[in-house]
Amino acid sequence: MKKWFIAKIIWQIKISNSNLASEFDEQLRLINADDADLAIEKANKIGKQHEESFLNAKDQQVVWKFIDIEFIKEISSFEDGMEICSKTIKADNAITYIEEINTKSMINLNIFTR
C-alpha cells in the first residue's frame, strides 16, 4: 500500500550579471510511494526534472540548479490543523526577523486572498 511523504526539495537560483545574494528555492512536495526509499528516489527525480535555464525579462540567464532533498517525512494520517513539518530558526536580530515575517505574511496573504 502506498504511503504519503513530504519532501523538502531545494534548488539554487543563479542569475547572470546579478549582484543579488545567493538565492535558493525551498519547496515542500507531497510524494506518494511504497516506502521511504522510493519517496527519496521520486523526490530526486522531481528535483532534477525542475532544473532549468532561461532568459528573464532583463535578458539575464537564470539557472535553477537542484541542490538536494533536505528531508523526507512520512505522513501517516491527515487531520485538520496537523503539523506537517517545523523548523527552528536562530535569528541574529529577533525584531528584524519578526518584521520580515510580518511583511512576507502581508504580501503572501494579499496575493492569496485576491
Biopython code that builds the backbone (N, CA, C, O; Angstrom):
import numpy as np
from Bio.PDB.StructureBuilder import StructureBuilder

atoms = [
    (1, "MET", "N", (0.841, -1.187, 0.000)),
    (1, "MET", "CA", (0.000, 0.000, 0.000)),
    (1, "MET", "C", (0.884, 1.248, 0.000)),
    (1, "MET", "O", (1.849, 1.350, 0.758)),
    (2, "LYS", "N", (0.533, 2.178, -0.856)),
    (2, "LYS", "CA", (1.322, 3.404, -0.952)),
    (2, "LYS", "C", (1.109, 4.284, 0.277)),
    (2, "LYS", "O", (0.044, 4.294, 0.893)),
    (3, "LYS", "N", (2.173, 5.024, 0.606)),
    (3, "LYS", "CA", (2.158, 5.946, 1.739)),
    (3, "LYS", "C", (2.411, 7.353, 1.211)),
    (3, "LYS", "O", (2.907, 7.543, 0.100)),
    (4, "TRP", "N", (2.056, 8.331, 2.036)),
    (4, "TRP", "CA", (2.323, 9.730, 1.692)),
    (4, "TRP", "C", (3.529, 10.225, 2.469)),
    (4, "TRP", "O", (3.688, 9.932, 3.654)),
    (5, "PHE", "N", (4.377, 10.982, 1.781)),
    (5, "PHE", "CA", (5.561, 11.579, 2.369)),
    (5, "PHE", "C", (5.583, 13.054, 2.000)),
    (5, "PHE", "O", (5.015, 13.463, 0.987)),
    (6, "ILE", "N", (6.240, 13.837, 2.824)),
    (6, "ILE", "CA", (6.506, 15.227, 2.466)),
    (6, "ILE", "C", (8.019, 15.340, 2.300)),
    (6, "ILE", "O", (8.785, 14.862, 3.136)),
    (7, "ALA", "N", (8.429, 15.971, 1.224)),
    (7, "ALA", "CA", (9.852, 16.141, 0.928)),
    (7, "ALA", "C", (10.158, 17.622, 0.799)),
    (7, "ALA", "O", (9.409, 18.364, 0.164)),
    (8, "LYS", "N", (11.245, 18.046, 1.394)),
    (8, "LYS", "CA", (11.710, 19.423, 1.208)),
    (8, "LYS", "C", (12.834, 19.370, 0.186)),
    (8, "LYS", "O", (13.908, 18.825, 0.437)),
    (9, "ILE", "N", (12.552, 19.957, -0.984)),
    (9, "ILE", "CA", (13.485, 19.931, -2.102)),
    (9, "ILE", "C", (14.027, 21.351, -2.303)),
    (9, "ILE", "O", (13.275, 22.325, -2.264)),
    (10, "ILE", "N", (15.343, 21.451, -2.519)),
    (10, "ILE", "CA", (15.981, 22.765, -2.604)),
    (10, "ILE", "C", (16.711, 22.933, -3.935)),
    (10, "ILE", "O", (17.462, 22.062, -4.375)),
    (11, "TRP", "N", (16.461, 24.097, -4.565)),
    (11, "TRP", "CA", (17.156, 24.489, -5.787)),
    (11, "TRP", "C", (17.900, 25.792, -5.530)),
    (11, "TRP", "O", (17.453, 26.626, -4.742)),
    (12, "GLN", "N", (19.029, 25.960, -6.195)),
    (12, "GLN", "CA", (19.737, 27.237, -6.177)),
    (12, "GLN", "C", (19.348, 27.989, -7.431)),
    (12, "GLN", "O", (19.279, 27.411, -8.515)),
    (13, "ILE", "N", (19.094, 29.288, -7.283)),
    (13, "ILE", "CA", (18.733, 30.136, -8.417)),
    (13, "ILE", "C", (19.919, 31.061, -8.684)),
    (13, "ILE", "O", (20.276, 31.898, -7.855)),
    (14, "LYS", "N", (20.513, 30.891, -9.852)),
    (14, "LYS", "CA", (21.655, 31.725, -10.241)),
    (14, "LYS", "C", (21.224, 32.635, -11.377)),
    (14, "LYS", "O", (20.650, 32.184, -12.368)),
    (15, "ILE", "N", (21.509, 33.934, -11.221)),
    (15, "ILE", "CA", (21.165, 34.915, -12.242)),
    (15, "ILE", "C", (22.452, 35.584, -12.698)),
    (15, "ILE", "O", (23.176, 36.171, -11.894)),
    (16, "SER", "N", (22.734, 35.490, -14.002)),
    (16, "SER", "CA", (23.966, 36.082, -14.525)),
    (16, "SER", "C", (23.936, 37.602, -14.383)),
    (16, "SER", "O", (22.882, 38.233, -14.466)),
    (17, "ASN", "N", (25.109, 38.163, -14.169)),
    (17, "ASN", "CA", (25.257, 39.622, -14.042)),
    (17, "ASN", "C", (24.356, 40.212, -12.965)),
    (17, "ASN", "O", (23.835, 41.316, -13.117)),
    (18, "SER", "N", (24.178, 39.474, -11.885)),
    (18, "SER", "CA", (23.325, 39.943, -10.793)),
    (18, "SER", "C", (24.160, 40.136, -9.540)),
    (18, "SER", "O", (25.041, 39.334, -9.232)),
    (19, "ASN", "N", (23.870, 41.207, -8.827)),
    (19, "ASN", "CA", (24.563, 41.481, -7.569)),
    (19, "ASN", "C", (23.810, 40.934, -6.369)),
    (19, "ASN", "O", (24.203, 41.164, -5.226)),
    (20, "LEU", "N", (22.727, 40.208, -6.628)),
    (20, "LEU", "CA", (21.930, 39.652, -5.539)),
    (20, "LEU", "C", (22.705, 38.576, -4.803)),
    (20, "LEU", "O", (23.556, 37.897, -5.377)),
    (21, "ALA", "N", (22.400, 38.436, -3.534)),
    (21, "ALA", "CA", (22.976, 37.346, -2.751)),
    (21, "ALA", "C", (22.477, 36.028, -3.325)),
    (21, "ALA", "O", (21.526, 36.002, -4.106)),
    (22, "SER", "N", (23.109, 34.961, -2.943)),
    (22, "SER", "CA", (22.673, 33.648, -3.419)),
    (22, "SER", "C", (21.207, 33.438, -3.068)),
    (22, "SER", "O", (20.783, 33.698, -1.942)),
    (23, "GLU", "N", (20.442, 32.966, -4.039)),
    (23, "GLU", "CA", (19.028, 32.685, -3.829)),
    (23, "GLU", "C", (18.791, 31.190, -3.929)),
    (23, "GLU", "O", (19.399, 30.492, -4.740)),
    (24, "PHE", "N", (17.895, 30.724, -3.085)),
    (24, "PHE", "CA", (17.525, 29.314, -3.071)),
    (24, "PHE", "C", (16.014, 29.213, -2.992)),
    (24, "PHE", "O", (15.365, 30.028, -2.336)),
    (25, "ASP", "N", (15.457, 28.222, -3.653)),
    (25, "ASP", "CA", (14.020, 27.962, -3.576)),
    (25, "ASP", "C", (13.832, 26.660, -2.811)),
    (25, "ASP", "O", (14.328, 25.612, -3.224)),
    (26, "GLU", "N", (13.118, 26.728, -1.701)),
    (26, "GLU", "CA", (12.830, 25.549, -0.887)),
    (26, "GLU", "C", (11.355, 25.214, -1.056)),
    (26, "GLU", "O", (10.489, 26.038, -0.761)),
    (27, "GLN", "N", (11.070, 24.002, -1.532)),
    (27, "GLN", "CA", (9.691, 23.609, -1.753)),
    (27, "GLN", "C", (9.364, 22.360, -0.954)),
    (27, "GLN", "O", (10.165, 21.429, -0.871)),
    (28, "LEU", "N", (8.178, 22.354, -0.369)),
    (28, "LEU", "CA", (7.654, 21.153, 0.273)),
    (28, "LEU", "C", (6.754, 20.474, -0.740)),
    (28, "LEU", "O", (5.799, 21.075, -1.232)),
    (29, "ARG", "N", (7.055, 19.225, -1.052)),
    (29, "ARG", "CA", (6.305, 18.478, -2.054)),
    (29, "ARG", "C", (5.721, 17.225, -1.438)),
    (29, "ARG", "O", (6.378, 16.555, -0.641)),
    (30, "LEU", "N", (4.474, 16.902, -1.807)),
    (30, "LEU", "CA", (3.867, 15.638, -1.402)),
    (30, "LEU", "C", (4.313, 14.546, -2.359)),
    (30, "LEU", "O", (4.286, 14.718, -3.578)),
    (31, "ILE", "N", (4.723, 13.422, -1.790)),
    (31, "ILE", "CA", (5.198, 12.287, -2.572)),
    (31, "ILE", "C", (4.388, 11.057, -2.168)),
    (31, "ILE", "O", (4.240, 10.773, -0.980)),
    (32, "ASN", "N", (3.869, 10.334, -3.146)),
    (32, "ASN", "CA", (3.131, 9.099, -2.901)),
    (32, "ASN", "C", (4.019, 7.942, -3.349)),
    (32, "ASN", "O", (4.338, 7.821, -4.532)),
    (33, "ALA", "N", (4.423, 7.080, -2.389)),
    (33, "ALA", "CA", (5.354, 5.993, -2.707)),
    (33, "ALA", "C", (5.134, 4.824, -1.755)),
    (33, "ALA", "O", (4.517, 4.971, -0.700)),
    (34, "ASP", "N", (5.649, 3.661, -2.144)),
    (34, "ASP", "CA", (5.521, 2.452, -1.322)),
    (34, "ASP", "C", (6.332, 2.528, -0.036)),
    (34, "ASP", "O", (5.924, 1.990, 0.994)),
    (35, "ASP", "N", (7.497, 3.205, -0.096)),
    (35, "ASP", "CA", (8.358, 3.299, 1.093)),
    (35, "ASP", "C", (9.252, 4.533, 0.984)),
    (35, "ASP", "O", (9.235, 5.238, -0.025)),
    (36, "ALA", "N", (10.028, 4.780, 2.029)),
    (36, "ALA", "CA", (10.870, 5.982, 2.077)),
    (36, "ALA", "C", (11.916, 5.994, 0.970)),
    (36, "ALA", "O", (12.208, 7.051, 0.411)),
    (37, "ASP", "N", (12.488, 4.832, 0.644)),
    (37, "ASP", "CA", (13.494, 4.786, -0.415)),
    (37, "ASP", "C", (12.914, 5.232, -1.754)),
    (37, "ASP", "O", (13.547, 5.992, -2.487)),
    (38, "LEU", "N", (11.717, 4.761, -2.070)),
    (38, "LEU", "CA", (11.071, 5.173, -3.319)),
    (38, "LEU", "C", (10.661, 6.648, -3.268)),
    (38, "LEU", "O", (10.696, 7.338, -4.286)),
    (39, "ALA", "N", (10.278, 7.124, -2.095)),
    (39, "ALA", "CA", (9.933, 8.544, -1.947)),
    (39, "ALA", "C", (11.162, 9.413, -2.212)),
    (39, "ALA", "O", (11.063, 10.447, -2.873)),
    (40, "ILE", "N", (12.309, 8.998, -1.700)),
    (40, "ILE", "CA", (13.555, 9.737, -1.937)),
    (40, "ILE", "C", (13.890, 9.722, -3.426)),
    (40, "ILE", "O", (14.280, 10.742, -3.994)),
    (41, "GLU", "N", (13.736, 8.565, -4.046)),
    (41, "GLU", "CA", (14.003, 8.434, -5.483)),
    (41, "GLU", "C", (13.095, 9.373, -6.287)),
    (41, "GLU", "O", (13.556, 10.056, -7.201)),
    (42, "LYS", "N", (11.805, 9.402, -5.941)),
    (42, "LYS", "CA", (10.866, 10.271, -6.644)),
    (42, "LYS", "C", (11.193, 11.750, -6.404)),
    (42, "LYS", "O", (11.112, 12.561, -7.327)),
    (43, "ALA", "N", (11.559, 12.095, -5.179)),
    (43, "ALA", "CA", (11.897, 13.485, -4.863)),
    (43, "ALA", "C", (13.145, 13.922, -5.630)),
    (43, "ALA", "O", (13.206, 15.048, -6.125)),
    (44, "ASN", "N", (14.140, 13.038, -5.732)),
    (44, "ASN", "CA", (15.338, 13.343, -6.524)),
    (44, "ASN", "C", (14.977, 13.567, -7.983)),
    (44, "ASN", "O", (15.501, 14.479, -8.624)),
    (45, "LYS", "N", (14.091, 12.744, -8.504)),
    (45, "LYS", "CA", (13.659, 12.876, -9.894)),
    (45, "LYS", "C", (12.972, 14.220, -10.110)),
    (45, "LYS", "O", (13.226, 14.902, -11.103)),
    (46, "ILE", "N", (12.102, 14.596, -9.177)),
    (46, "ILE", "CA", (11.428, 15.900, -9.261)),
    (46, "ILE", "C", (12.457, 17.023, -9.254)),
    (46, "ILE", "O", (12.377, 17.958, -10.050)),
    (47, "GLY", "N", (13.429, 16.919, -8.342)),
    (47, "GLY", "CA", (14.469, 17.944, -8.257)),
    (47, "GLY", "C", (15.215, 18.117, -9.559)),
    (47, "GLY", "O", (15.442, 19.242, -10.005)),
    (48, "LYS", "N", (15.597, 17.015, -10.171)),
    (48, "LYS", "CA", (16.347, 17.065, -11.428)),
    (48, "LYS", "C", (15.464, 17.515, -12.594)),
    (48, "LYS", "O", (15.922, 18.239, -13.478)),
    (49, "GLN", "N", (14.200, 17.086, -12.595)),
    (49, "GLN", "CA", (13.285, 17.468, -13.679)),
    (49, "GLN", "C", (12.999, 18.968, -13.693)),
    (49, "GLN", "O", (12.712, 19.536, -14.746)),
    (50, "HIS", "N", (13.076, 19.607, -12.530)),
    (50, "HIS", "CA", (12.760, 21.035, -12.450)),
    (50, "HIS", "C", (13.993, 21.922, -12.544)),
    (50, "HIS", "O", (13.912, 23.131, -12.327)),
    (51, "GLU", "N", (15.132, 21.324, -12.865)),
    (51, "GLU", "CA", (16.292, 22.153, -13.189)),
    (51, "GLU", "C", (15.994, 22.796, -14.537)),
    (51, "GLU", "O", (15.473, 22.142, -15.441)),
    (52, "GLU", "N", (16.319, 24.056, -14.668)),
    (52, "GLU", "CA", (16.067, 24.717, -15.934)),
    (52, "GLU", "C", (16.954, 25.931, -16.099)),
    (52, "GLU", "O", (17.572, 26.413, -15.150)),
    (53, "SER", "N", (17.000, 26.405, -17.311)),
    (53, "SER", "CA", (17.775, 27.588, -17.655)),
    (53, "SER", "C", (16.956, 28.394, -18.662)),
    (53, "SER", "O", (16.427, 27.847, -19.629)),
    (54, "PHE", "N", (16.859, 29.717, -18.417)),
    (54, "PHE", "CA", (16.065, 30.560, -19.309)),
    (54, "PHE", "C", (16.531, 31.999, -19.192)),
    (54, "PHE", "O", (17.278, 32.347, -18.278)),
    (55, "LEU", "N", (16.088, 32.830, -20.120)),
    (55, "LEU", "CA", (16.367, 34.270, -20.061)),
    (55, "LEU", "C", (15.188, 34.968, -19.397)),
    (55, "LEU", "O", (14.033, 34.726, -19.748)),
    (56, "ASN", "N", (15.487, 35.836, -18.436)),
    (56, "ASN", "CA", (14.412, 36.579, -17.779)),
    (56, "ASN", "C", (14.085, 37.847, -18.572)),
    (56, "ASN", "O", (14.648, 38.076, -19.643)),
    (57, "ALA", "N", (13.179, 38.661, -18.047)),
    (57, "ALA", "CA", (12.731, 39.874, -18.735)),
    (57, "ALA", "C", (13.860, 40.890, -18.928)),
    (57, "ALA", "O", (13.776, 41.759, -19.795)),
    (58, "LYS", "N", (14.920, 40.776, -18.113)),
    (58, "LYS", "CA", (16.066, 41.682, -18.236)),
    (58, "LYS", "C", (17.164, 41.082, -19.113)),
    (58, "LYS", "O", (18.288, 41.584, -19.143)),
    (59, "ASP", "N", (16.831, 40.009, -19.822)),
    (59, "ASP", "CA", (17.759, 39.309, -20.717)),
    (59, "ASP", "C", (18.962, 38.726, -19.966)),
    (59, "ASP", "O", (20.063, 38.631, -20.509)),
    (60, "GLN", "N", (18.729, 38.341, -18.712)),
    (60, "GLN", "CA", (19.759, 37.688, -17.912)),
    (60, "GLN", "C", (19.509, 36.181, -17.908)),
    (60, "GLN", "O", (18.364, 35.730, -17.898)),
    (61, "GLN", "N", (20.582, 35.424, -17.915)),
    (61, "GLN", "CA", (20.476, 33.969, -17.853)),
    (61, "GLN", "C", (20.115, 33.568, -16.421)),
    (61, "GLN", "O", (20.818, 33.927, -15.477)),
    (62, "VAL", "N", (19.024, 32.827, -16.263)),
    (62, "VAL", "CA", (18.580, 32.335, -14.963)),
    (62, "VAL", "C", (18.721, 30.812, -14.977)),
    (62, "VAL", "O", (18.238, 30.145, -15.892)),
    (63, "VAL", "N", (19.379, 30.277, -13.968)),
    (63, "VAL", "CA", (19.589, 28.832, -13.880)),
    (63, "VAL", "C", (19.046, 28.345, -12.545)),
    (63, "VAL", "O", (19.422, 28.849, -11.487)),
    (64, "TRP", "N", (18.155, 27.359, -12.608)),
    (64, "TRP", "CA", (17.671, 26.666, -11.414)),
    (64, "TRP", "C", (18.440, 25.360, -11.332)),
    (64, "TRP", "O", (18.301, 24.500, -12.202)),
    (65, "LYS", "N", (19.257, 25.202, -10.282)),
    (65, "LYS", "CA", (20.078, 24.012, -10.114)),
    (65, "LYS", "C", (19.605, 23.243, -8.885)),
    (65, "LYS", "O", (19.555, 23.785, -7.781)),
    (66, "PHE", "N", (19.262, 21.992, -9.087)),
    (66, "PHE", "CA", (18.835, 21.130, -7.980)),
    (66, "PHE", "C", (20.002, 20.931, -7.028)),
    (66, "PHE", "O", (21.096, 20.554, -7.448)),
    (67, "ILE", "N", (19.767, 21.187, -5.735)),
    (67, "ILE", "CA", (20.810, 21.021, -4.723)),
    (67, "ILE", "C", (20.657, 19.681, -4.022)),
    (67, "ILE", "O", (21.556, 18.842, -4.079)),
    (68, "ASP", "N", (19.520, 19.474, -3.358)),
    (68, "ASP", "CA", (19.353, 18.232, -2.610)),
    (68, "ASP", "C", (17.959, 18.186, -1.990)),
    (68, "ASP", "O", (17.178, 19.133, -2.084)),
    (69, "ILE", "N", (17.682, 17.070, -1.363)),
    (69, "ILE", "CA", (16.468, 16.898, -0.568)),
    (69, "ILE", "C", (16.897, 17.095, 0.875)),
    (69, "ILE", "O", (17.741, 16.358, 1.384)),
    (70, "GLU", "N", (16.318, 18.087, 1.535)),
    (70, "GLU", "CA", (16.714, 18.339, 2.922)),
    (70, "GLU", "C", (16.154, 17.276, 3.855)),
    (70, "GLU", "O", (16.834, 16.827, 4.778)),
    (71, "PHE", "N", (14.901, 16.874, 3.608)),
    (71, "PHE", "CA", (14.335, 15.806, 4.439)),
    (71, "PHE", "C", (13.147, 15.165, 3.750)),
    (71, "PHE", "O", (12.534, 15.734, 2.847)),
    (72, "ILE", "N", (12.845, 13.966, 4.207)),
    (72, "ILE", "CA", (11.630, 13.227, 3.814)),
    (72, "ILE", "C", (10.953, 12.826, 5.119)),
    (72, "ILE", "O", (11.604, 12.334, 6.041)),
    (73, "LYS", "N", (9.646, 13.040, 5.190)),
    (73, "LYS", "CA", (8.902, 12.666, 6.390)),
    (73, "LYS", "C", (7.609, 11.979, 5.970)),
    (73, "LYS", "O", (6.866, 12.497, 5.137)),
    (74, "GLU", "N", (7.345, 10.813, 6.550)),
    (74, "GLU", "CA", (6.096, 10.127, 6.250)),
    (74, "GLU", "C", (4.941, 10.823, 6.951)),
    (74, "GLU", "O", (5.047, 11.236, 8.105)),
    (75, "ILE", "N", (3.834, 10.945, 6.226)),
    (75, "ILE", "CA", (2.603, 11.489, 6.800)),
    (75, "ILE", "C", (1.665, 10.296, 6.975)),
    (75, "ILE", "O", (1.159, 9.733, 6.004)),
    (76, "SER", "N", (1.449, 9.934, 8.214)),
    (76, "SER", "CA", (0.669, 8.714, 8.462)),
    (76, "SER", "C", (-0.840, 8.944, 8.427)),
    (76, "SER", "O", (-1.603, 8.017, 8.154)),
    (77, "SER", "N", (-1.274, 10.175, 8.703)),
    (77, "SER", "CA", (-2.696, 10.483, 8.636)),
    (77, "SER", "C", (-2.860, 11.969, 8.355)),
    (77, "SER", "O", (-1.936, 12.757, 8.555)),
    (78, "PHE", "N", (-4.032, 12.336, 7.897)),
    (78, "PHE", "CA", (-4.329, 13.734, 7.618)),
    (78, "PHE", "C", (-5.428, 14.188, 8.574)),
    (78, "PHE", "O", (-6.501, 13.589, 8.641)),
    (79, "GLU", "N", (-5.137, 15.258, 9.312)),
    (79, "GLU", "CA", (-6.125, 15.821, 10.230)),
    (79, "GLU", "C", (-6.082, 17.335, 10.114)),
    (79, "GLU", "O", (-5.031, 17.916, 9.842)),
    (80, "ASP", "N", (-7.221, 17.966, 10.319)),
    (80, "ASP", "CA", (-7.295, 19.415, 10.265)),
    (80, "ASP", "C", (-6.342, 20.022, 11.288)),
    (80, "ASP", "O", (-6.418, 19.706, 12.476)),
    (81, "GLY", "N", (-5.456, 20.880, 10.836)),
    (81, "GLY", "CA", (-4.533, 21.576, 11.717)),
    (81, "GLY", "C", (-3.300, 20.781, 12.104)),
    (81, "GLY", "O", (-2.518, 21.234, 12.939)),
    (82, "MET", "N", (-3.107, 19.605, 11.519)),
    (82, "MET", "CA", (-1.947, 18.797, 11.901)),
    (82, "MET", "C", (-0.653, 19.452, 11.438)),
    (82, "MET", "O", (-0.627, 20.176, 10.442)),
    (83, "GLU", "N", (0.407, 19.189, 12.167)),
    (83, "GLU", "CA", (1.728, 19.693, 11.809)),
    (83, "GLU", "C", (2.300, 18.839, 10.692)),
    (83, "GLU", "O", (2.341, 17.613, 10.791)),
    (84, "ILE", "N", (2.738, 19.492, 9.640)),
    (84, "ILE", "CA", (3.374, 18.789, 8.526)),
    (84, "ILE", "C", (4.879, 18.749, 8.753)),
    (84, "ILE", "O", (5.507, 17.698, 8.625)),
    (85, "CYS", "N", (5.445, 19.887, 9.088)),
    (85, "CYS", "CA", (6.874, 19.948, 9.407)),
    (85, "CYS", "C", (7.120, 21.232, 10.181)),
    (85, "CYS", "O", (6.279, 22.131, 10.211)),
    (86, "SER", "N", (8.270, 21.299, 10.797)),
    (86, "SER", "CA", (8.633, 22.514, 11.517)),
    (86, "SER", "C", (10.128, 22.742, 11.376)),
    (86, "SER", "O", (10.890, 21.827, 11.066)),
    (87, "LYS", "N", (10.524, 23.978, 11.609)),
    (87, "LYS", "CA", (11.928, 24.346, 11.501)),
    (87, "LYS", "C", (12.201, 25.395, 12.567)),
    (87, "LYS", "O", (11.464, 26.375, 12.671)),
    (88, "THR", "N", (13.242, 25.205, 13.353)),
    (88, "THR", "CA", (13.620, 26.172, 14.366)),
    (88, "THR", "C", (14.656, 27.115, 13.769)),
    (88, "THR", "O", (15.658, 26.674, 13.207)),
    (89, "ILE", "N", (14.411, 28.401, 13.892)),
    (89, "ILE", "CA", (15.283, 29.421, 13.318)),
    (89, "ILE", "C", (16.027, 30.131, 14.438)),
    (89, "ILE", "O", (15.437, 30.504, 15.452)),
    (90, "LYS", "N", (17.323, 30.314, 14.245)),
    (90, "LYS", "CA", (18.113, 31.151, 15.158)),
    (90, "LYS", "C", (18.404, 32.455, 14.427)),
    (90, "LYS", "O", (19.192, 32.485, 13.482)),
    (91, "ALA", "N", (17.769, 33.520, 14.868)),
    (91, "ALA", "CA", (17.913, 34.817, 14.210)),
    (91, "ALA", "C", (18.897, 35.679, 14.988)),
    (91, "ALA", "O", (18.911, 35.673, 16.219)),
    (92, "ASP", "N", (19.715, 36.415, 14.256)),
    (92, "ASP", "CA", (20.654, 37.334, 14.900)),
    (92, "ASP", "C", (19.929, 38.502, 15.551)),
    (92, "ASP", "O", (20.366, 39.025, 16.576)),
    (93, "ASN", "N", (18.808, 38.907, 14.942)),
    (93, "ASN", "CA", (18.047, 40.032, 15.457)),
    (93, "ASN", "C", (16.562, 39.664, 15.422)),
    (93, "ASN", "O", (15.962, 39.591, 14.350)),
    (94, "ALA", "N", (15.980, 39.437, 16.586)),
    (94, "ALA", "CA", (14.590, 38.982, 16.675)),
    (94, "ALA", "C", (13.619, 39.998, 16.084)),
    (94, "ALA", "O", (12.675, 39.616, 15.393)),
    (95, "ILE", "N", (13.836, 41.283, 16.345)),
    (95, "ILE", "CA", (12.919, 42.314, 15.855)),
    (95, "ILE", "C", (12.920, 42.341, 14.332)),
    (95, "ILE", "O", (11.857, 42.397, 13.713)),
    (96, "THR", "N", (14.101, 42.302, 13.723)),
    (96, "THR", "CA", (14.207, 42.296, 12.264)),
    (96, "THR", "C", (13.563, 41.046, 11.680)),
    (96, "THR", "O", (12.857, 41.125, 10.675)),
    (97, "TYR", "N", (13.798, 39.906, 12.294)),
    (97, "TYR", "CA", (13.219, 38.653, 11.816)),
    (97, "TYR", "C", (11.692, 38.717, 11.842)),
    (97, "TYR", "O", (11.034, 38.335, 10.874)),
    (98, "ILE", "N", (11.139, 39.195, 12.940)),
    (98, "ILE", "CA", (9.675, 39.289, 13.078)),
    (98, "ILE", "C", (9.104, 40.265, 12.050)),
    (98, "ILE", "O", (8.062, 39.994, 11.453)),
    (99, "GLU", "N", (9.773, 41.389, 11.839)),
    (99, "GLU", "CA", (9.319, 42.352, 10.837)),
    (99, "GLU", "C", (9.318, 41.732, 9.437)),
    (99, "GLU", "O", (8.384, 41.941, 8.662)),
    (100, "GLU", "N", (10.377, 40.964, 9.115)),
    (100, "GLU", "CA", (10.448, 40.310, 7.804)),
    (100, "GLU", "C", (9.313, 39.300, 7.638)),
    (100, "GLU", "O", (8.701, 39.225, 6.572)),
    (101, "ILE", "N", (9.033, 38.526, 8.682)),
    (101, "ILE", "CA", (7.950, 37.547, 8.627)),
    (101, "ILE", "C", (6.603, 38.247, 8.444)),
    (101, "ILE", "O", (5.780, 37.816, 7.636)),
    (102, "ASN", "N", (6.381, 39.323, 9.195)),
    (102, "ASN", "CA", (5.123, 40.059, 9.077)),
    (102, "ASN", "C", (4.947, 40.647, 7.672)),
    (102, "ASN", "O", (3.847, 40.618, 7.122)),
    (103, "THR", "N", (6.016, 41.172, 7.100)),
    (103, "THR", "CA", (5.958, 41.725, 5.744)),
    (103, "THR", "C", (5.647, 40.632, 4.735)),
    (103, "THR", "O", (4.773, 40.802, 3.884)),
    (104, "LYS", "N", (6.359, 39.505, 4.822)),
    (104, "LYS", "CA", (6.114, 38.378, 3.908)),
    (104, "LYS", "C", (4.681, 37.873, 4.052)),
    (104, "LYS", "O", (4.036, 37.535, 3.059)),
    (105, "SER", "N", (4.194, 37.823, 5.269)),
    (105, "SER", "CA", (2.835, 37.353, 5.512)),
    (105, "SER", "C", (1.818, 38.260, 4.831)),
    (105, "SER", "O", (0.895, 37.786, 4.169)),
    (106, "MET", "N", (1.996, 39.573, 4.999)),
    (106, "MET", "CA", (1.067, 40.517, 4.368)),
    (106, "MET", "C", (1.064, 40.354, 2.856)),
    (106, "MET", "O", (0.003, 40.329, 2.232)),
    (107, "ILE", "N", (2.246, 40.244, 2.267)),
    (107, "ILE", "CA", (2.355, 40.113, 0.810)),
    (107, "ILE", "C", (1.697, 38.810, 0.355)),
    (107, "ILE", "O", (0.865, 38.814, -0.553)),
    (108, "ASN", "N", (2.070, 37.705, 0.985)),
    (108, "ASN", "CA", (1.557, 36.403, 0.572)),
    (108, "ASN", "C", (0.062, 36.256, 0.802)),
    (108, "ASN", "O", (-0.639, 35.704, -0.046)),
    (109, "LEU", "N", (-0.434, 36.735, 1.923)),
    (109, "LEU", "CA", (-1.877, 36.624, 2.187)),
    (109, "LEU", "C", (-2.676, 37.528, 1.257)),
    (109, "LEU", "O", (-3.781, 37.171, 0.849)),
    (110, "ASN", "N", (-2.132, 38.690, 0.919)),
    (110, "ASN", "CA", (-2.832, 39.569, -0.031)),
    (110, "ASN", "C", (-2.912, 38.922, -1.401)),
    (110, "ASN", "O", (-3.937, 39.026, -2.075)),
    (111, "ILE", "N", (-1.839, 38.252, -1.826)),
    (111, "ILE", "CA", (-1.855, 37.564, -3.122)),
    (111, "ILE", "C", (-2.858, 36.422, -3.072)),
    (111, "ILE", "O", (-3.613, 36.216, -4.022)),
    (112, "PHE", "N", (-2.871, 35.681, -1.975)),
    (112, "PHE", "CA", (-3.720, 34.502, -1.833)),
    (112, "PHE", "C", (-5.200, 34.870, -1.796)),
    (112, "PHE", "O", (-6.035, 34.129, -2.316)),
    (113, "THR", "N", (-5.530, 36.003, -1.189)),
    (113, "THR", "CA", (-6.936, 36.354, -0.981)),
    (113, "THR", "C", (-7.505, 37.253, -2.072)),
    (113, "THR", "O", (-8.644, 37.706, -1.959)),
    (114, "ARG", "N", (-6.746, 37.518, -3.115)),
    (114, "ARG", "CA", (-7.265, 38.370, -4.209)),
    (114, "ARG", "C", (-8.411, 37.741, -4.916)),
    (114, "ARG", "O", (-8.955, 38.326, -5.852)),
]
sb = StructureBuilder()
sb.init_structure("model")
sb.init_model(0)
sb.init_chain("A")
sb.init_seg("    ")
for serial, (resi, resn, name, xyz) in enumerate(atoms, 1):
    if name == "N":
        sb.init_residue(resn, " ", resi, " ")
    sb.init_atom(name, np.array(xyz, "f"), 0.0, 1.0, " ", f" {name:<3s}", serial, name[0])
structure = sb.get_structure()
